[in-house]
């Protein structure tokens, strides 16, 4: 059986996780990696992040491991990489720079058969897929695809579960997120006032487009969801603080029962945790939601606060790999999932 030939545009944190995950699967082969960084340093990062447990080597312009080799190609604008030279089936764009429909199409024009973002797009594309919500809608004709973002996955899933079981009047969330690679470690003038402040020293409020994409994915919640985000001085491990006004009163046991049922239905995506965990406890956890049973709070009426955890980069890499395999399956069938 032929393998899925994968190209990575950008080799940041999420694409590096994807690379390692794909090496564990006989169905996917990473054949090309496009990044502005030096191949020697990119190879070093792969090993350093795993503390030497995974140690590929650089041979010329190829990243070589016991499970295959991938050609390093220079970075640059979308469409500059000749994906057809490597017979690439799917390009995963993890740059966060080329998220428009036009930029994604340039990968197709350069020979890729499908393009998948590691983040939400800037406009409507063929499909934004949240596993556990609308993954059953994917089609072979989808060429420009997004797996959402970690915050969008976690929030949309929680709201879907609460809405289906209890009904929702309104919801508001705060994503407490680990700092990101585009933030400065010390104060440095950028294009945004708050994001110019030191990521290592501050809790930094930032805007998020997640509410609008949640309403797009769950149109029954249109006009009912608002949210914000805060980047905090931790390298990994994020938290979704979600407050929801339900249509009926519930007990904590009702909430826990519903979440346990959801975890049994979607064991790869949802985990229920009984222990009093903290952010480092979810590092390298691939679930979109790690539901914290001990942290839920109820008002005397119908307001519920829930805390759910996630390792954003690792969970997103897992969702993207699953989506790659799901599209390959329907491509071979030639239709709808």
Number of C-alpha atoms within 10 A of each C-alpha: 5 8 13 19 18 26 28 28 30 23 24 17 18 22 25 22 21 22 23 16 15 19 17 11 12 12 15 20 22 25 21 24 25 21 18 14 15 12 22 14 10 19 18 16 18 22 15 13 14 11 10 12 10 13 17 18 17 19 12 11 13 19 22 17 15 9 13 13 20 21 20 22 20 16 17 13 12 19 18 14 23 16 23 15 11 17 17 23 20 25 26 26 26 21 21 13 12 19 24 15 16 13 14 24 18 18 27 21 14 17 20 27 18 23 23 27 24 24 22 24 26 11 10 15 18 14 21 24 23 24 21 18 15 13 17 13 10 20 18 17 14 14 19 24 25 25 27 26 26 29 29 24 26 26 25 23 23 21 20 20 18 19 18 10 15 19 16 22 17 17 21 17 21 20 27 21 29 21 24 15 11 8 18 17 16 13 15 13 12 12 8 9 10 17 20 17 20 18 25 17 13 17 19 19 17 15 9 17 17 25 24 17 21 24 17 14 21 17 12 12 19 15 13 16 19 17 19 16 21 19 22 20 17 17 18 21 23 28 26 23 20 20 20 23 21 20 17 13 15 17 11 13 10 12 18 17 11 15 20 18 14 19 19 13 12 14 13 17 22 26 23 19 16 11 9 10 15 12 17 16 14 22 18 16 20 22 27 31 31 24 27 20 22 15 14 18 15 16 11 9 12 17 20 21 17 20 21 25 31 31 27 28 25 26 25 27 25 22 25 23 19 15 21 22 14 16 21 19 15 16 15 9 11 12 12 14 15
